[in-house]
């Protein structure tokens, strides 16, 4: 008998993900974005804040840059496109099929301090990076301390 390590964090994360998918599919308008069921799949993304910009990185391995669209819609950055299967799917000869194909749609809200009209996108090594500069008033400023 093998000893298996129990990791409650992983189980809770899986439960959270399953509940999010349930609510997204049941009440898509409440959450304000299109669902995986409507568009096929949801690529993972990260949003970071640097000193001068907001950075959205999306994993899109194996896609051509021409198959990806980046738009700025008001306070949102929208990344959408379609990953197509390279071969016809048949049951014969398939041992395991895990890759996801189809349309995708991701929408990320930006803070008001973002200068969306100056956004830039770069795609390299399967990662799409969208950089949205911050407005001057949103950047951190050092304040000089006067000694008494």
Protein Blocks (a to p, Z undefined) as FASTA:
>chain_A
ZZddddfklmmmmmmmmmmmmmmmmmmmlnopacfklnopacdddddddfkbccddddde
hiafklpccddehjaccdddddddfbdcdfehpabdfbdcddddddddddfkbcfklgcc
ddeehiacddddddfklpccddddddZZ
